[in-house]
């Protein structure tokens, strides 16, 4: 879990620098991770984005992908955990995903190390192409008209970033306004659309994004219908039951306490204190010290101080390990 960005070189390509940004689900500046990632993408403008998404939860991860596409930076989508997707019998159609998102999509498995080299090479190709990433998703006609009206006022923003800045201004993003030398007056546009949709501006954009994702998710993926529940689901149904959850929790806590304090933990602790540090280690060390004609005060320091002190502390370790 990284909060700061990490930099390194791509193995085998000394001239290729990789910036590892914190894992996020959105470019909205609500967490430190999102602020760090967004500031780098806007301010540093990398040559390409390798967008790693979770294939087992594609719909949620495509939300961030739509935001990244609006930055105008060449992007490659790497669908991770494809081995688990296939194991579950599900399918993700990468060619259709590429078409709908307007960028290359490739499958990888970080766990097995497959597809990573291919994804990196595609990202390098995208960076060297010099082509601006185009946002292929569109919102409701009224929303698009409002965003176009805001874009027309962004005279000091680079062309490839205008849509991103327009959306963030529409969402009343304070941190984006702080980065602009001149903030256009768009409140009338926002207020008019909020009246038309009977919702706040940020929720309007959120709903529009998920509407777009819902319109393509069926084309890009296919989930196998599973008869019945898995073992994990059946267990969850019992242990998270609204009536049984707390009694089960109390029973588990009692069982852990009973095992650690009155049975296994106590037996091992008593053996450690009475046998290991009582009948085995001290006599053996004393015999060595006596054979060396060690002074009585030094024997006392070692046996009673060091060995006794360490034994007293280590006596609690078995119970701690059980817990």
C-alpha positions as CSV (number, residue, x, y, z in Angstrom):
1,X,0.0,0.0,0.0
2,X,2.0,3.0,-1.3
3,X,1.1,6.6,-0.6
4,X,4.1,8.1,-2.3
5,X,5.1,7.5,-5.9
6,X,8.0,5.2,-6.6
7,X,10.4,5.5,-9.5
8,X,12.5,2.9,-11.2
9,X,13.9,1.7,-14.6
10,X,12.3,-0.9,-16.7
11,X,14.5,-4.1,-16.8
12,X,16.3,-4.3,-20.1
13,X,15.4,-0.7,-21.0
14,X,17.7,1.8,-19.2
15,X,16.1,4.8,-20.9
16,X,12.6,3.8,-19.8
17,X,11.5,5.2,-16.4
18,X,8.5,3.8,-14.6
19,X,6.6,5.8,-12.0
20,X,4.5,3.6,-9.7
21,X,1.6,5.6,-8.4
22,X,-0.6,4.7,-5.4
23,X,-3.5,2.4,-6.1
24,X,-6.7,4.4,-6.5
25,X,-10.3,4.0,-7.8
26,X,-10.9,7.6,-8.8
27,X,-9.1,10.9,-9.5
28,X,-11.3,12.8,-7.1
29,X,-9.1,14.4,-4.4
30,X,-10.6,12.8,-1.3
31,X,-7.6,10.8,-0.2
32,X,-3.9,11.4,-0.1
33,X,-3.3,8.6,-2.6
34,X,-5.7,10.3,-5.1
35,X,-4.1,13.7,-4.6
36,X,-0.5,12.3,-5.2
37,X,-1.6,10.4,-8.3
38,X,-3.6,13.2,-9.8
39,X,-1.0,15.9,-9.2
40,X,1.6,13.8,-10.9
41,X,-0.6,13.0,-13.9
42,X,-1.6,16.6,-14.4
43,X,1.7,18.3,-13.6
44,X,4.3,15.9,-14.8
45,X,2.4,14.6,-17.9
46,X,4.0,11.1,-18.3
47,X,4.5,9.8,-21.9
48,X,2.0,7.0,-21.3
49,X,-0.2,5.4,-18.7
50,X,-0.2,1.7,-18.0
51,X,-3.6,1.3,-16.3
52,X,-3.7,-1.9,-14.3
53,X,-7.3,-3.0,-13.5
54,X,-8.8,-5.9,-11.6
55,X,-10.4,-8.3,-14.0
56,X,-12.5,-9.8,-11.3
57,X,-14.2,-6.4,-10.7
58,X,-14.0,-4.8,-14.1
59,X,-17.0,-2.5,-13.8
60,X,-15.6,-0.7,-10.7
61,X,-12.2,-0.3,-12.2
62,X,-13.4,1.1,-15.5
63,X,-14.6,4.2,-13.6
64,X,-11.0,5.3,-13.1
65,X,-10.2,4.3,-16.7
66,X,-12.8,6.8,-18.0
67,X,-11.2,9.5,-16.0
68,X,-7.7,8.7,-17.1
69,X,-8.8,8.7,-20.8
70,X,-9.9,12.4,-20.3
71,X,-6.3,13.4,-19.5
72,X,-5.3,13.0,-23.1
73,X,-2.3,10.8,-22.1
74,X,-1.7,7.6,-24.2
75,X,-3.0,4.7,-22.2
76,X,-2.8,0.9,-22.2
77,X,-5.2,-1.1,-20.0
78,X,-3.7,-4.2,-18.4
79,X,-6.4,-6.5,-17.1
80,X,-4.9,-8.2,-14.0
81,X,-6.0,-11.5,-12.3
82,X,-7.0,-13.0,-15.6
83,X,-6.0,-16.4,-14.3
84,X,-8.7,-16.1,-11.6
85,X,-11.2,-14.8,-14.2
86,X,-10.6,-17.9,-16.3
87,X,-10.7,-20.2,-13.2
88,X,-14.2,-18.8,-12.4
89,X,-15.3,-19.6,-15.9
90,X,-15.8,-15.9,-16.8
91,X,-14.6,-14.2,-20.0
92,X,-13.2,-10.7,-20.8
93,X,-13.1,-9.8,-24.5
94,X,-10.0,-7.7,-24.8
95,X,-10.6,-6.6,-28.4
96,X,-14.0,-5.3,-27.6
97,X,-12.7,-3.6,-24.5
98,X,-10.0,-1.9,-26.5
99,X,-12.6,-0.7,-29.0
100,X,-15.0,0.7,-26.4
101,X,-12.2,2.4,-24.4
102,X,-10.2,3.7,-27.3
103,X,-6.9,2.2,-26.2
104,X,-5.0,-1.1,-26.2
105,X,-6.1,-3.7,-23.7
106,X,-3.9,-6.7,-22.7
107,X,-4.3,-9.5,-20.1
108,X,-1.8,-10.0,-17.3
109,X,-1.4,-12.0,-14.1
110,X,0.8,-10.3,-11.6
111,X,0.8,-13.4,-9.4
112,X,2.1,-15.7,-12.2
113,X,4.1,-13.0,-13.9
114,X,2.5,-13.5,-17.3
115,X,1.7,-10.8,-19.8
116,X,3.7,-8.1,-17.9
117,X,6.4,-7.8,-20.6
118,X,3.8,-7.5,-23.3
119,X,1.9,-4.8,-21.4
120,X,5.1,-2.8,-20.8
121,X,6.0,-3.0,-24.5
122,X,2.5,-1.8,-25.5
123,X,2.9,1.1,-23.1
124,X,6.3,2.0,-24.7
125,X,4.7,1.9,-28.2
126,X,1.9,4.2,-27.0
127,X,4.4,6.6,-25.6
128,X,6.5,6.7,-28.7
129,X,3.4,7.1,-31.0
130,X,2.9,10.7,-29.8
131,X,-0.9,10.3,-30.3
132,X,-3.1,11.9,-27.8
133,X,-5.5,9.6,-25.9
134,X,-9.1,10.4,-27.0
135,X,-12.0,10.1,-24.6
136,X,-14.4,7.8,-26.5
137,X,-17.2,7.9,-23.9
138,X,-19.9,10.5,-24.1
139,X,-22.5,11.6,-21.6
140,X,-26.0,12.8,-21.9
141,X,-26.6,15.4,-24.6
142,X,-27.3,18.2,-22.1
143,X,-24.2,17.3,-20.0
144,X,-22.0,17.3,-23.2
145,X,-23.4,20.8,-24.1
146,X,-22.6,22.1,-20.7
147,X,-19.1,20.6,-20.7
148,X,-18.5,22.1,-24.2
149,X,-19.5,25.5,-22.9
150,X,-17.0,25.2,-20.1
151,X,-14.3,24.0,-22.4
152,X,-14.7,27.1,-24.6
153,X,-13.8,29.3,-21.6
154,X,-10.6,27.3,-20.8
155,X,-8.2,29.4,-23.0
156,X,-5.2,28.8,-20.8
157,X,-5.6,25.0,-20.5
158,X,-3.8,22.7,-23.0
159,X,-6.2,21.2,-25.6
160,X,-5.7,17.6,-24.5
161,X,-6.6,18.5,-20.9
162,X,-9.7,20.7,-21.5
163,X,-12.3,17.9,-21.1
164,X,-10.7,16.8,-17.8
165,X,-10.6,20.4,-16.4
166,X,-14.1,21.1,-17.7
167,X,-15.5,18.1,-15.9
168,X,-13.7,18.9,-12.6
169,X,-14.9,22.5,-12.8
170,X,-18.4,21.2,-13.3
171,X,-18.0,19.0,-10.2
172,X,-16.8,22.1,-8.3
173,X,-13.4,20.6,-7.6
174,X,-11.7,23.2,-5.4
175,X,-8.2,21.7,-5.9
176,X,-8.4,22.0,-9.6
177,X,-9.5,25.6,-9.3
178,X,-6.4,26.3,-7.1
179,X,-4.2,25.0,-9.9
180,X,-5.6,27.5,-12.5
181,X,-4.4,31.0,-12.8
182,X,-7.8,32.1,-14.0
183,X,-11.0,30.3,-13.1
184,X,-13.9,30.9,-15.5
185,X,-17.4,31.7,-14.2
186,X,-19.3,28.4,-14.8
187,X,-21.8,28.5,-11.8
188,X,-24.7,29.4,-14.0
189,X,-24.0,26.5,-16.3
190,X,-23.8,24.1,-13.4
191,X,-26.9,25.4,-11.7
192,X,-28.9,25.1,-14.8
193,X,-28.0,21.5,-15.3
194,X,-28.6,20.7,-11.6
195,X,-32.1,22.1,-12.0
196,X,-32.7,20.0,-15.1
197,X,-31.4,16.7,-13.6
198,X,-32.6,17.5,-10.0
199,X,-29.2,16.4,-8.7
200,X,-25.9,17.9,-7.7
201,X,-23.2,18.2,-10.3
202,X,-20.8,15.6,-9.0
203,X,-23.6,13.0,-8.8
204,X,-24.6,13.8,-12.4
205,X,-21.1,13.0,-13.7
206,X,-20.9,9.9,-11.5
207,X,-24.2,8.6,-12.8
208,X,-23.2,9.4,-16.4
209,X,-19.9,7.5,-16.0
210,X,-21.6,4.4,-14.7
211,X,-24.3,4.6,-17.4
212,X,-21.5,4.5,-20.0
213,X,-19.8,1.6,-18.2
214,X,-23.1,-0.3,-17.9
215,X,-23.7,0.2,-21.7
216,X,-20.3,-1.5,-22.6
217,X,-19.7,-4.1,-19.8
218,X,-22.0,-6.6,-21.4
219,X,-20.1,-6.4,-24.7
220,X,-16.7,-6.6,-23.0
221,X,-17.3,-9.4,-20.5
222,X,-19.3,-12.5,-19.8
223,X,-19.9,-14.0,-16.4
224,X,-20.8,-17.6,-16.0
225,X,-24.0,-18.2,-14.1
226,X,-23.3,-20.3,-11.1
227,X,-25.9,-22.6,-9.7
228,X,-26.1,-22.3,-5.9
229,X,-23.7,-20.6,-3.6
230,X,-20.0,-21.3,-3.0
231,X,-18.8,-22.6,0.3
232,X,-17.5,-19.2,1.2
233,X,-20.9,-17.6,0.5
234,X,-22.6,-20.2,2.6
235,X,-20.2,-19.5,5.5
236,X,-20.7,-15.8,5.1
237,X,-24.4,-16.2,5.2
238,X,-24.2,-17.8,8.6
239,X,-21.4,-15.8,10.3
240,X,-22.7,-12.4,9.1
241,X,-26.3,-13.2,10.0
242,X,-28.0,-10.2,11.7
243,X,-28.9,-12.3,14.7
244,X,-26.1,-14.9,14.9
245,X,-23.1,-12.7,14.1
246,X,-22.5,-11.3,17.6
247,X,-23.1,-14.7,19.4
248,X,-20.7,-16.4,17.0
249,X,-18.1,-13.6,17.5
250,X,-18.4,-14.0,21.3
251,X,-18.1,-17.8,21.0
252,X,-15.0,-17.5,18.9
253,X,-13.4,-15.0,21.3
254,X,-14.1,-17.3,24.2
255,X,-12.7,-20.3,22.4
256,X,-9.5,-18.3,21.6
257,X,-9.2,-17.2,25.2
258,X,-9.8,-20.7,26.5
259,X,-7.2,-22.3,24.2
260,X,-4.5,-19.7,24.9
261,X,-5.0,-19.3,28.7
262,X,-6.4,-22.5,30.1
263,X,-5.2,-25.3,27.8
264,X,-2.5,-25.2,25.1
265,X,-1.1,-21.7,26.0
266,X,-0.9,-22.5,29.7
267,X,0.7,-25.9,29.2
268,X,3.5,-24.5,26.9
269,X,4.0,-21.5,29.2
270,X,4.4,-23.7,32.3
271,X,6.8,-25.9,30.4
272,X,8.9,-22.9,29.3
273,X,9.0,-21.4,32.7
274,X,9.4,-24.6,34.9
275,X,11.3,-27.0,32.6
276,X,13.1,-25.1,29.9
277,X,14.2,-22.1,32.0
278,X,14.0,-24.0,35.3
279,X,15.5,-27.5,34.9
280,X,17.4,-27.4,31.6
281,X,19.0,-24.1,30.7
282,X,20.1,-22.7,34.1
283,X,21.8,-26.0,35.4
284,X,23.6,-26.3,32.0
285,X,24.9,-22.7,32.1
286,X,25.8,-23.0,35.8
287,X,27.9,-26.2,35.1
288,X,29.8,-24.3,32.4
289,X,30.4,-21.3,34.6
290,X,31.6,-23.5,37.5
291,X,34.0,-25.3,35.2
292,X,35.4,-22.0,34.2
293,X,35.9,-21.0,37.9
294,X,33.7,-18.0,37.3
295,X,33.2,-15.6,40.2
296,X,30.1,-16.0,42.3
297,X,28.8,-12.5,41.6
298,X,29.2,-13.0,37.8
299,X,27.4,-16.4,38.1
300,X,24.6,-14.6,39.9
301,X,24.4,-11.9,37.3
302,X,24.2,-14.4,34.4
303,X,21.9,-17.0,36.0
304,X,19.6,-14.8,38.0
305,X,19.8,-11.6,35.9
306,X,20.2,-12.5,32.3
307,X,18.8,-16.1,32.1
308,X,16.1,-15.5,34.7
309,X,15.0,-12.2,33.1
310,X,14.9,-13.7,29.5
311,X,13.1,-16.7,30.8
312,X,10.4,-14.6,32.5
313,X,9.8,-12.7,29.3
314,X,9.8,-15.7,27.0
315,X,7.4,-17.5,29.2
316,X,4.6,-15.3,27.8
317,X,5.6,-15.9,24.1
318,X,3.6,-19.2,23.8
319,X,0.4,-17.6,24.9
320,X,1.0,-14.7,22.5
321,X,1.6,-17.1,19.6
322,X,-1.6,-19.0,20.4
323,X,-3.5,-15.7,20.4
